[in-house]
Each structure stands twice: as structure tokens, then as C-alpha cells.
Amino acid sequence: MKNNNIYEAAQIIKNGGLVAFPTETVYGLGANALNPFAVAKIFELKERPSFDPLIVHIASFDDLTTLSTGVNENVIRLAKHFWPGPLTIVLPKSPIVPDIVTSGLDTVGIRMPNNPIALELIKQSNCPIAAPSANKFGQLSPVNAHHVKKQLPNVDYVLDGGNTTVGIESTIVSIEGDTCQLLRPGFITLEDIEKALPDTFVFNSVKPEKLVSPGLLKSHYSPKKPLYILDKPLQNLPESSGLILHGNKQAVSTATKVIYTSQTCNKIEISANLFAALHAMEEDESVKCIYIEPVEETGLGIAIMDRVKKAAYQYNTSTN
């Protein structure tokens, strides 16, 4: 039975509690973004380091000028083009935004999620909602309510909206004047942004000195079991291996478990099913280590491989 009492969840937000809720990307762990004591509970429950800033979710375009002092024509153009949707825009923050939300930085990431439950929760809470992914820090992102409850059993309330549709975290950009910097790849690609801002210089990020947005650490989104990226097609695998493929190929017989994120190598399907596949491998006791097929790093494949490489980083990035 799904937990879908948005009114009850909104009362928890108003009272300084935490609510996990679905967006189109992944499930978020939300608190009143203007209440620093409530936001502190996010860091505590996630075991998230204080230097990693949060994204603030809104349901009205009017909230942009309330939360930021840097809204210009390019910001408005991007927001109207992609919101509601999986795009976060990093802007100079207004004094109303607590420092704990931005990890002491003078900028804040803002987005409007494309999910009716998320939007209604924000409206009924009558406040912007700060929300990172609803998981333990550095572990697999949750794409359904079960994943949330597995990692955060003590959250005050979980709104169950079924499986998310995009499946990976939002694209993050920073806008200053006539320049737009891509900080984190996502479902909305660099090419998509260039088309929306034809008169603006759009460029890929160089590594910032400080974490100006979430998702910039080398190791992130990781399963609790070793994850390796296949360096050649379908090699012999150790016993008790799980294998994640992206097309209908003949799997090697040594794999204990095989999951296909797509039957046709469709990157939209791969994106939507990536974390669900990793969760399934993590939960299967017969699987001791996981191998995953890479995808071509073009378009949405750039964002998919960004998540895969970070998930595998602590275990090395290729097989022996």
C-alpha cells in the first residue's frame, strides 16, 4: 500500500521534519529550505558531509527571485525552456537562504521538479524544499520508495510515487552573465542547453576548487559490493558475479545474475533503469561482485557514464 498523504507530509515539513518524496530523477530527502535546524537533520540522517551543498526545489517561478539575486535573461530563458524538469541552475543566493543549505557558499542550486507529487508537496508545505537524494551519503541513489526505506528507515515520512522516470540526478549548470557552465551532466545534455541559449557561451566545467554543487566527488552513487566496468565485450567473469548489460546480447555463462537495462541500448531506458539494476544486484545475496557494460559517451551517455564511473571509482574502473 502506497503512502500518498501529501497533506500529512506537508505538515511534517512545516514542523521541521524530513519527508522523502519522488521526483522525475531520483527520490529526494526534503526539509524546509528556510529552516536551518530542519536542514541540519538532512545532513545528520544521510551522514552527509557539511561541505556538500544541497539543491532547493521550488514549485513557482516567482520563487527564483526570492531565493536568488542573480536572475537574468538567460536564467529565465533556461527555466522556461526546461522547467519543470531535470535541470538545476546554480545562482547567487539571496540572504533568505541559510548558509547550511549552500555549505557556506554564496551560490544556491535551484530546480523545479517535473513530478506532480513533488510539486504538490512544495505547494502545500508553503516553502521551498531543500532535498538531496534520499540515501546514505555516497551510496546508490533511490529510484523507488523501497530503496529509500532500505537506506533511511528512520525518515519521518516516505511519499510513494512508484519508480522514477529519468532515473539519474539532474543536470546542473551555473550561469554568470552571458556564460553558462555545465557542472554535472544529466538527462538534459550540453547540446540541449546550447540550443536553448544560442547567443550564450556554454562550456563544460573544469574541476572547481570547492564543491559548488552536489555530485562532483570522484566516488559517489556506489553499491556496497565491488563494481567494475567491463573493458572488453563479455569476458569470462568470476563465479558469483552479477552482470549488467544494455542490449539483448548473449550473456556469458559464468555470470550468476544478468540484468538488462534495455533490450535495444536505448539510453533513455538505460538511464531510467541504471540505479534499479544496481540496487537489485546489491540486494541479491548470490552476487558477490558486479560488472557493468559501458555505454558510448555521447549525448545522454555522458551522464550515464559519469554515474557509472563514480559508482565504480572506489573499486577501480576496469576488470583485471
Contacts in CASP RR format, 6 or more apart in sequence:
PFRMAT RR
TARGET T0000
AUTHOR 0000-0000-0000
METHOD contacts of the structure
MODEL  1
MKNNNIYEAAQIIKNGGLVAFPTETVYGLGANALNPFAVAKIFELKERPS
FDPLIVHIASFDDLTTLSTGVNENVIRLAKHFWPGPLTIVLPKSPIVPDI
VTSGLDTVGIRMPNNPIALELIKQSNCPIAAPSANKFGQLSPVNAHHVKK
QLPNVDYVLDGGNTTVGIESTIVSIEGDTCQLLRPGFITLEDIEKALPDT
FVFNSVKPEKLVSPGLLKSHYSPKKPLYILDKPLQNLPESSGLILHGNKQ
AVSTATKVIYTSQTCNKIEISANLFAALHAMEEDESVKCIYIEPVEETGL
GIAIMDRVKKAAYQYNTSTN
2 145 0 8 1.000
2 160 0 8 1.000
2 161 0 8 1.000
2 162 0 8 1.000
3 145 0 8 1.000
3 157 0 8 1.000
3 158 0 8 1.000
3 159 0 8 1.000
3 160 0 8 1.000
4 117 0 8 1.000
4 159 0 8 1.000
4 160 0 8 1.000
4 161 0 8 1.000
6 117 0 8 1.000
6 120 0 8 1.000
6 121 0 8 1.000
6 124 0 8 1.000
6 159 0 8 1.000
7 124 0 8 1.000
8 157 0 8 1.000
9 19 0 8 1.000
9 21 0 8 1.000
9 121 0 8 1.000
9 124 0 8 1.000
9 157 0 8 1.000
9 159 0 8 1.000
10 121 0 8 1.000
10 124 0 8 1.000
10 125 0 8 1.000
10 126 0 8 1.000
12 18 0 8 1.000
12 19 0 8 1.000
12 156 0 8 1.000
12 157 0 8 1.000
13 19 0 8 1.000
13 30 0 8 1.000
13 31 0 8 1.000
13 32 0 8 1.000
13 38 0 8 1.000
13 121 0 8 1.000
13 125 0 8 1.000
13 127 0 8 1.000
13 129 0 8 1.000
14 32 0 8 1.000
14 125 0 8 1.000
14 126 0 8 1.000
14 127 0 8 1.000
16 31 0 8 1.000
16 32 0 8 1.000
16 35 0 8 1.000
16 37 0 8 1.000
16 38 0 8 1.000
16 41 0 8 1.000
17 31 0 8 1.000
17 32 0 8 1.000
17 38 0 8 1.000
17 41 0 8 1.000
17 156 0 8 1.000
18 29 0 8 1.000
18 30 0 8 1.000
18 31 0 8 1.000
18 38 0 8 1.000
18 41 0 8 1.000
18 42 0 8 1.000
18 45 0 8 1.000
18 155 0 8 1.000
18 156 0 8 1.000
18 157 0 8 1.000
19 29 0 8 1.000
19 30 0 8 1.000
19 31 0 8 1.000
19 121 0 8 1.000
19 155 0 8 1.000
19 156 0 8 1.000
19 157 0 8 1.000
19 158 0 8 1.000
19 159 0 8 1.000
20 27 0 8 1.000
20 28 0 8 1.000
20 29 0 8 1.000
20 30 0 8 1.000
20 134 0 8 1.000
20 142 0 8 1.000
20 145 0 8 1.000
20 148 0 8 1.000
20 152 0 8 1.000
20 155 0 8 1.000
20 157 0 8 1.000
20 158 0 8 1.000
20 159 0 8 1.000
21 27 0 8 1.000
21 28 0 8 1.000
21 30 0 8 1.000
21 117 0 8 1.000
21 118 0 8 1.000
21 121 0 8 1.000
21 131 0 8 1.000
21 134 0 8 1.000
21 158 0 8 1.000
21 159 0 8 1.000
22 28 0 8 1.000
22 115 0 8 1.000
22 117 0 8 1.000
22 118 0 8 1.000
22 145 0 8 1.000
22 159 0 8 1.000
22 160 0 8 1.000
22 161 0 8 1.000
22 162 0 8 1.000
22 164 0 8 1.000
23 57 0 8 1.000
23 113 0 8 1.000
23 114 0 8 1.000
23 115 0 8 1.000
23 118 0 8 1.000
23 164 0 8 1.000
24 85 0 8 1.000
24 86 0 8 1.000
24 113 0 8 1.000
24 114 0 8 1.000
24 115 0 8 1.000
24 164 0 8 1.000
24 165 0 8 1.000
24 166 0 8 1.000
24 167 0 8 1.000
25 86 0 8 1.000
25 113 0 8 1.000
25 164 0 8 1.000
25 166 0 8 1.000
25 167 0 8 1.000
25 168 0 8 1.000
25 169 0 8 1.000
25 170 0 8 1.000
25 187 0 8 1.000
26 133 0 8 1.000
26 134 0 8 1.000
26 141 0 8 1.000
26 142 0 8 1.000
26 143 0 8 1.000
26 164 0 8 1.000
26 167 0 8 1.000
26 168 0 8 1.000
26 169 0 8 1.000
26 275 0 8 1.000
27 133 0 8 1.000
27 134 0 8 1.000
27 141 0 8 1.000
27 142 0 8 1.000
27 143 0 8 1.000
27 144 0 8 1.000
27 145 0 8 1.000
27 147 0 8 1.000
27 148 0 8 1.000
27 164 0 8 1.000
28 131 0 8 1.000
28 132 0 8 1.000
28 133 0 8 1.000
28 134 0 8 1.000
28 142 0 8 1.000
29 42 0 8 1.000
29 45 0 8 1.000
29 46 0 8 1.000
29 131 0 8 1.000
29 132 0 8 1.000
29 133 0 8 1.000
29 134 0 8 1.000
29 135 0 8 1.000
29 148 0 8 1.000
29 152 0 8 1.000
29 155 0 8 1.000
30 42 0 8 1.000
30 57 0 8 1.000
30 129 0 8 1.000
30 130 0 8 1.000
30 131 0 8 1.000
30 134 0 8 1.000
31 38 0 8 1.000
31 39 0 8 1.000
31 41 0 8 1.000
31 42 0 8 1.000
31 129 0 8 1.000
31 130 0 8 1.000
31 131 0 8 1.000
32 38 0 8 1.000
32 39 0 8 1.000
32 125 0 8 1.000
32 127 0 8 1.000
32 128 0 8 1.000
32 129 0 8 1.000
32 130 0 8 1.000
33 39 0 8 1.000
33 54 0 8 1.000
33 56 0 8 1.000
33 57 0 8 1.000
33 67 0 8 1.000
33 97 0 8 1.000
33 98 0 8 1.000
33 101 0 8 1.000
33 127 0 8 1.000
33 128 0 8 1.000
33 129 0 8 1.000
33 130 0 8 1.000
34 96 0 8 1.000
34 97 0 8 1.000
34 98 0 8 1.000
34 127 0 8 1.000
34 128 0 8 1.000
35 98 0 8 1.000
35 127 0 8 1.000
36 98 0 8 1.000
36 99 0 8 1.000
36 100 0 8 1.000
36 101 0 8 1.000
39 54 0 8 1.000
39 98 0 8 1.000
39 100 0 8 1.000
39 101 0 8 1.000
39 130 0 8 1.000
40 100 0 8 1.000
42 48 0 8 1.000
42 54 0 8 1.000
42 130 0 8 1.000
42 131 0 8 1.000
42 132 0 8 1.000
43 49 0 8 1.000
43 50 0 8 1.000
43 100 0 8 1.000
45 152 0 8 1.000
45 154 0 8 1.000
45 155 0 8 1.000
46 132 0 8 1.000
46 135 0 8 1.000
46 136 0 8 1.000
46 137 0 8 1.000
46 152 0 8 1.000
47 136 0 8 1.000
47 137 0 8 1.000
48 132 0 8 1.000
48 137 0 8 1.000
49 137 0 8 1.000
50 100 0 8 1.000
50 103 0 8 1.000
51 103 0 8 1.000
51 210 0 8 1.000
51 211 0 8 1.000
52 103 0 8 1.000
52 132 0 8 1.000
52 137 0 8 1.000
52 211 0 8 1.000
52 214 0 8 1.000
52 215 0 8 1.000
52 217 0 8 1.000
53 101 0 8 1.000
53 102 0 8 1.000
53 103 0 8 1.000
53 104 0 8 1.000
53 105 0 8 1.000
53 108 0 8 1.000
53 109 0 8 1.000
53 211 0 8 1.000
53 212 0 8 1.000
53 213 0 8 1.000
53 214 0 8 1.000
54 101 0 8 1.000
54 102 0 8 1.000
54 130 0 8 1.000
54 131 0 8 1.000
54 132 0 8 1.000
54 214 0 8 1.000
55 88 0 8 1.000
55 109 0 8 1.000
55 110 0 8 1.000
55 111 0 8 1.000
55 130 0 8 1.000
55 131 0 8 1.000
55 132 0 8 1.000
55 170 0 8 1.000
55 172 0 8 1.000
55 213 0 8 1.000
55 214 0 8 1.000
56 67 0 8 1.000
56 97 0 8 1.000
56 101 0 8 1.000
56 108 0 8 1.000
56 109 0 8 1.000
56 110 0 8 1.000
56 111 0 8 1.000
56 128 0 8 1.000
56 129 0 8 1.000
56 130 0 8 1.000
56 131 0 8 1.000
57 110 0 8 1.000
57 111 0 8 1.000
57 112 0 8 1.000
57 113 0 8 1.000
57 118 0 8 1.000
57 122 0 8 1.000
57 128 0 8 1.000
57 129 0 8 1.000
57 130 0 8 1.000
57 131 0 8 1.000
58 64 0 8 1.000
58 67 0 8 1.000
58 110 0 8 1.000
58 111 0 8 1.000
58 112 0 8 1.000
58 122 0 8 1.000
58 128 0 8 1.000
59 112 0 8 1.000
59 118 0 8 1.000
59 119 0 8 1.000
59 120 0 8 1.000
59 122 0 8 1.000
59 123 0 8 1.000
60 123 0 8 1.000
61 79 0 8 1.000
61 80 0 8 1.000
61 83 0 8 1.000
61 112 0 8 1.000
63 110 0 8 1.000
63 128 0 8 1.000
64 71 0 8 1.000
64 75 0 8 1.000
64 76 0 8 1.000
64 79 0 8 1.000
64 91 0 8 1.000
64 110 0 8 1.000
65 71 0 8 1.000
66 94 0 8 1.000
66 96 0 8 1.000
66 128 0 8 1.000
67 91 0 8 1.000
67 93 0 8 1.000
67 94 0 8 1.000
67 96 0 8 1.000
67 97 0 8 1.000
67 108 0 8 1.000
67 110 0 8 1.000
67 128 0 8 1.000
68 75 0 8 1.000
68 91 0 8 1.000
68 92 0 8 1.000
68 93 0 8 1.000
68 94 0 8 1.000
68 108 0 8 1.000
68 110 0 8 1.000
69 91 0 8 1.000
69 92 0 8 1.000
69 93 0 8 1.000
69 94 0 8 1.000
70 91 0 8 1.000
70 92 0 8 1.000
71 91 0 8 1.000
72 175 0 8 1.000
72 177 0 8 1.000
74 175 0 8 1.000
74 177 0 8 1.000
74 178 0 8 1.000
74 180 0 8 1.000
74 197 0 8 1.000
74 200 0 8 1.000
75 89 0 8 1.000
75 91 0 8 1.000
75 175 0 8 1.000
77 196 0 8 1.000
77 197 0 8 1.000
78 87 0 8 1.000
78 89 0 8 1.000
78 173 0 8 1.000
78 175 0 8 1.000
78 180 0 8 1.000
78 193 0 8 1.000
78 196 0 8 1.000
78 197 0 8 1.000
79 89 0 8 1.000
79 112 0 8 1.000
81 196 0 8 1.000
82 188 0 8 1.000
82 192 0 8 1.000
82 196 0 8 1.000
83 111 0 8 1.000
83 112 0 8 1.000
83 114 0 8 1.000
84 112 0 8 1.000
84 113 0 8 1.000
84 114 0 8 1.000
84 115 0 8 1.000
84 119 0 8 1.000
85 111 0 8 1.000
85 112 0 8 1.000
85 113 0 8 1.000
85 114 0 8 1.000
85 170 0 8 1.000
85 188 0 8 1.000
86 111 0 8 1.000
86 113 0 8 1.000
86 114 0 8 1.000
86 166 0 8 1.000
86 169 0 8 1.000
86 170 0 8 1.000
86 171 0 8 1.000
86 186 0 8 1.000
86 187 0 8 1.000
86 188 0 8 1.000
87 111 0 8 1.000
87 170 0 8 1.000
87 171 0 8 1.000
87 172 0 8 1.000
87 173 0 8 1.000
87 188 0 8 1.000
88 109 0 8 1.000
88 110 0 8 1.000
88 111 0 8 1.000
88 170 0 8 1.000
88 171 0 8 1.000
88 172 0 8 1.000
88 173 0 8 1.000
88 184 0 8 1.000
88 213 0 8 1.000
89 109 0 8 1.000
89 110 0 8 1.000
89 111 0 8 1.000
89 172 0 8 1.000
89 173 0 8 1.000
89 174 0 8 1.000
89 175 0 8 1.000
90 107 0 8 1.000
90 108 0 8 1.000
90 109 0 8 1.000
90 110 0 8 1.000
90 172 0 8 1.000
90 173 0 8 1.000
90 174 0 8 1.000
90 175 0 8 1.000
90 183 0 8 1.000
90 212 0 8 1.000
90 213 0 8 1.000
91 107 0 8 1.000
91 108 0 8 1.000
91 109 0 8 1.000
91 110 0 8 1.000
91 174 0 8 1.000
91 175 0 8 1.000
92 106 0 8 1.000
92 107 0 8 1.000
92 108 0 8 1.000
93 102 0 8 1.000
93 105 0 8 1.000
93 106 0 8 1.000
93 107 0 8 1.000
93 108 0 8 1.000
97 108 0 8 1.000
101 108 0 8 1.000
101 130 0 8 1.000
102 108 0 8 1.000
102 109 0 8 1.000
103 211 0 8 1.000
105 210 0 8 1.000
105 212 0 8 1.000
107 174 0 8 1.000
107 212 0 8 1.000
109 172 0 8 1.000
109 213 0 8 1.000
111 170 0 8 1.000
112 119 0 8 1.000
113 119 0 8 1.000
115 164 0 8 1.000
117 159 0 8 1.000
117 161 0 8 1.000
121 129 0 8 1.000
121 159 0 8 1.000
122 128 0 8 1.000
122 129 0 8 1.000
132 214 0 8 1.000
133 141 0 8 1.000
133 142 0 8 1.000
133 169 0 8 1.000
134 142 0 8 1.000
134 148 0 8 1.000
134 151 0 8 1.000
134 152 0 8 1.000
134 155 0 8 1.000
134 158 0 8 1.000
135 141 0 8 1.000
135 142 0 8 1.000
135 147 0 8 1.000
135 148 0 8 1.000
135 151 0 8 1.000
135 152 0 8 1.000
136 151 0 8 1.000
136 152 0 8 1.000
138 217 0 8 1.000
138 219 0 8 1.000
138 220 0 8 1.000
138 221 0 8 1.000
138 222 0 8 1.000
139 151 0 8 1.000
139 221 0 8 1.000
139 222 0 8 1.000
139 223 0 8 1.000
139 224 0 8 1.000
140 147 0 8 1.000
140 151 0 8 1.000
140 221 0 8 1.000
140 222 0 8 1.000
140 223 0 8 1.000
140 275 0 8 1.000
140 278 0 8 1.000
140 279 0 8 1.000
140 282 0 8 1.000
140 311 0 8 1.000
141 147 0 8 1.000
141 167 0 8 1.000
141 168 0 8 1.000
141 169 0 8 1.000
141 221 0 8 1.000
141 275 0 8 1.000
142 148 0 8 1.000
142 150 0 8 1.000
142 151 0 8 1.000
142 275 0 8 1.000
142 279 0 8 1.000
143 163 0 8 1.000
143 164 0 8 1.000
143 167 0 8 1.000
143 272 0 8 1.000
143 275 0 8 1.000
143 276 0 8 1.000
143 279 0 8 1.000
144 160 0 8 1.000
144 161 0 8 1.000
144 162 0 8 1.000
144 163 0 8 1.000
144 164 0 8 1.000
144 276 0 8 1.000
145 158 0 8 1.000
145 159 0 8 1.000
145 160 0 8 1.000
145 161 0 8 1.000
145 162 0 8 1.000
147 275 0 8 1.000
147 279 0 8 1.000
148 155 0 8 1.000
148 158 0 8 1.000
149 155 0 8 1.000
149 158 0 8 1.000
150 279 0 8 1.000
150 283 0 8 1.000
163 272 0 8 1.000
163 276 0 8 1.000
164 272 0 8 1.000
165 272 0 8 1.000
166 187 0 8 1.000
166 271 0 8 1.000
166 272 0 8 1.000
167 271 0 8 1.000
167 272 0 8 1.000
167 273 0 8 1.000
167 274 0 8 1.000
167 275 0 8 1.000
168 186 0 8 1.000
168 187 0 8 1.000
168 271 0 8 1.000
168 274 0 8 1.000
168 275 0 8 1.000
168 303 0 8 1.000
168 304 0 8 1.000
168 307 0 8 1.000
169 184 0 8 1.000
169 186 0 8 1.000
169 214 0 8 1.000
169 215 0 8 1.000
169 307 0 8 1.000
170 184 0 8 1.000
170 186 0 8 1.000
170 187 0 8 1.000
170 188 0 8 1.000
171 182 0 8 1.000
171 184 0 8 1.000
171 185 0 8 1.000
171 186 0 8 1.000
171 187 0 8 1.000
171 188 0 8 1.000
171 189 0 8 1.000
171 193 0 8 1.000
171 303 0 8 1.000
172 182 0 8 1.000
172 183 0 8 1.000
172 184 0 8 1.000
172 213 0 8 1.000
172 214 0 8 1.000
172 215 0 8 1.000
173 180 0 8 1.000
173 181 0 8 1.000
173 182 0 8 1.000
173 183 0 8 1.000
173 193 0 8 1.000
174 180 0 8 1.000
174 181 0 8 1.000
174 183 0 8 1.000
174 212 0 8 1.000
174 213 0 8 1.000
175 181 0 8 1.000
178 199 0 8 1.000
178 200 0 8 1.000
178 201 0 8 1.000
179 200 0 8 1.000
179 201 0 8 1.000
179 202 0 8 1.000
179 203 0 8 1.000
180 193 0 8 1.000
180 197 0 8 1.000
180 200 0 8 1.000
180 201 0 8 1.000
180 202 0 8 1.000
180 203 0 8 1.000
181 202 0 8 1.000
181 203 0 8 1.000
181 204 0 8 1.000
181 205 0 8 1.000
182 190 0 8 1.000
182 193 0 8 1.000
182 202 0 8 1.000
182 203 0 8 1.000
182 204 0 8 1.000
182 205 0 8 1.000
183 205 0 8 1.000
183 208 0 8 1.000
183 212 0 8 1.000
183 213 0 8 1.000
183 216 0 8 1.000
184 205 0 8 1.000
184 213 0 8 1.000
184 214 0 8 1.000
184 215 0 8 1.000
184 216 0 8 1.000
184 306 0 8 1.000
185 302 0 8 1.000
185 303 0 8 1.000
185 306 0 8 1.000
186 300 0 8 1.000
186 302 0 8 1.000
186 303 0 8 1.000
186 306 0 8 1.000
187 271 0 8 1.000
187 300 0 8 1.000
187 303 0 8 1.000
189 299 0 8 1.000
189 300 0 8 1.000
189 302 0 8 1.000
189 303 0 8 1.000
190 202 0 8 1.000
190 204 0 8 1.000
190 299 0 8 1.000
190 302 0 8 1.000
191 299 0 8 1.000
193 202 0 8 1.000
194 202 0 8 1.000
207 216 0 8 1.000
208 216 0 8 1.000
211 217 0 8 1.000
215 310 0 8 1.000
217 310 0 8 1.000
218 310 0 8 1.000
218 313 0 8 1.000
219 310 0 8 1.000
219 313 0 8 1.000
219 314 0 8 1.000
220 307 0 8 1.000
220 310 0 8 1.000
220 311 0 8 1.000
220 313 0 8 1.000
221 275 0 8 1.000
221 307 0 8 1.000
221 310 0 8 1.000
221 311 0 8 1.000
222 310 0 8 1.000
222 311 0 8 1.000
222 312 0 8 1.000
222 313 0 8 1.000
222 314 0 8 1.000
222 315 0 8 1.000
223 278 0 8 1.000
223 279 0 8 1.000
223 281 0 8 1.000
223 282 0 8 1.000
223 290 0 8 1.000
223 311 0 8 1.000
224 282 0 8 1.000
225 281 0 8 1.000
225 282 0 8 1.000
225 287 0 8 1.000
225 288 0 8 1.000
225 289 0 8 1.000
225 290 0 8 1.000
226 288 0 8 1.000
226 289 0 8 1.000
226 290 0 8 1.000
226 315 0 8 1.000
227 278 0 8 1.000
227 289 0 8 1.000
227 290 0 8 1.000
227 291 0 8 1.000
227 292 0 8 1.000
227 311 0 8 1.000
227 312 0 8 1.000
227 315 0 8 1.000
228 289 0 8 1.000
228 290 0 8 1.000
228 291 0 8 1.000
228 292 0 8 1.000
228 312 0 8 1.000
228 315 0 8 1.000
228 316 0 8 1.000
228 317 0 8 1.000
228 318 0 8 1.000
228 319 0 8 1.000
229 291 0 8 1.000
229 292 0 8 1.000
229 294 0 8 1.000
229 308 0 8 1.000
229 309 0 8 1.000
229 312 0 8 1.000
229 317 0 8 1.000
229 318 0 8 1.000
229 319 0 8 1.000
230 291 0 8 1.000
230 292 0 8 1.000
230 293 0 8 1.000
230 294 0 8 1.000
230 318 0 8 1.000
230 319 0 8 1.000
231 318 0 8 1.000
231 319 0 8 1.000
233 249 0 8 1.000
234 249 0 8 1.000
234 250 0 8 1.000
234 251 0 8 1.000
234 252 0 8 1.000
235 252 0 8 1.000
235 319 0 8 1.000
236 252 0 8 1.000
236 254 0 8 1.000
237 243 0 8 1.000
237 252 0 8 1.000
237 254 0 8 1.000
237 255 0 8 1.000
237 291 0 8 1.000
238 254 0 8 1.000
238 288 0 8 1.000
238 289 0 8 1.000
239 254 0 8 1.000
239 256 0 8 1.000
240 256 0 8 1.000
240 286 0 8 1.000
240 287 0 8 1.000
240 288 0 8 1.000
240 289 0 8 1.000
241 254 0 8 1.000
241 255 0 8 1.000
241 256 0 8 1.000
241 257 0 8 1.000
241 287 0 8 1.000
241 288 0 8 1.000
241 289 0 8 1.000
241 290 0 8 1.000
241 291 0 8 1.000
242 255 0 8 1.000
242 256 0 8 1.000
242 257 0 8 1.000
242 258 0 8 1.000
242 259 0 8 1.000
242 281 0 8 1.000
242 284 0 8 1.000
242 287 0 8 1.000
242 289 0 8 1.000
242 290 0 8 1.000
242 291 0 8 1.000
243 251 0 8 1.000
243 252 0 8 1.000
243 255 0 8 1.000
243 257 0 8 1.000
243 258 0 8 1.000
243 259 0 8 1.000
243 290 0 8 1.000
243 291 0 8 1.000
243 292 0 8 1.000
243 293 0 8 1.000
244 258 0 8 1.000
244 259 0 8 1.000
244 260 0 8 1.000
244 261 0 8 1.000
244 277 0 8 1.000
244 278 0 8 1.000
244 281 0 8 1.000
244 290 0 8 1.000
244 291 0 8 1.000
244 292 0 8 1.000
244 293 0 8 1.000
245 251 0 8 1.000
245 258 0 8 1.000
245 259 0 8 1.000
245 260 0 8 1.000
245 261 0 8 1.000
245 293 0 8 1.000
246 260 0 8 1.000
246 261 0 8 1.000
246 262 0 8 1.000
246 265 0 8 1.000
246 270 0 8 1.000
246 293 0 8 1.000
246 295 0 8 1.000
247 260 0 8 1.000
247 261 0 8 1.000
247 262 0 8 1.000
247 263 0 8 1.000
247 264 0 8 1.000
247 265 0 8 1.000
248 260 0 8 1.000
248 263 0 8 1.000
248 264 0 8 1.000
251 258 0 8 1.000
255 291 0 8 1.000
256 286 0 8 1.000
256 287 0 8 1.000
257 281 0 8 1.000
257 284 0 8 1.000
257 286 0 8 1.000
257 287 0 8 1.000
259 277 0 8 1.000
259 280 0 8 1.000
259 281 0 8 1.000
261 269 0 8 1.000
261 270 0 8 1.000
261 273 0 8 1.000
261 274 0 8 1.000
261 277 0 8 1.000
262 269 0 8 1.000
262 270 0 8 1.000
262 273 0 8 1.000
265 295 0 8 1.000
267 295 0 8 1.000
267 299 0 8 1.000
267 300 0 8 1.000
267 301 0 8 1.000
267 304 0 8 1.000
268 300 0 8 1.000
270 295 0 8 1.000
270 301 0 8 1.000
270 304 0 8 1.000
271 300 0 8 1.000
271 301 0 8 1.000
271 303 0 8 1.000
271 304 0 8 1.000
274 304 0 8 1.000
274 307 0 8 1.000
274 308 0 8 1.000
275 307 0 8 1.000
278 290 0 8 1.000
278 311 0 8 1.000
281 287 0 8 1.000
281 290 0 8 1.000
282 290 0 8 1.000
291 319 0 8 1.000
292 308 0 8 1.000
292 312 0 8 1.000
294 305 0 8 1.000
294 308 0 8 1.000
295 301 0 8 1.000
295 304 0 8 1.000
295 305 0 8 1.000
297 305 0 8 1.000
309 317 0 8 1.000
END
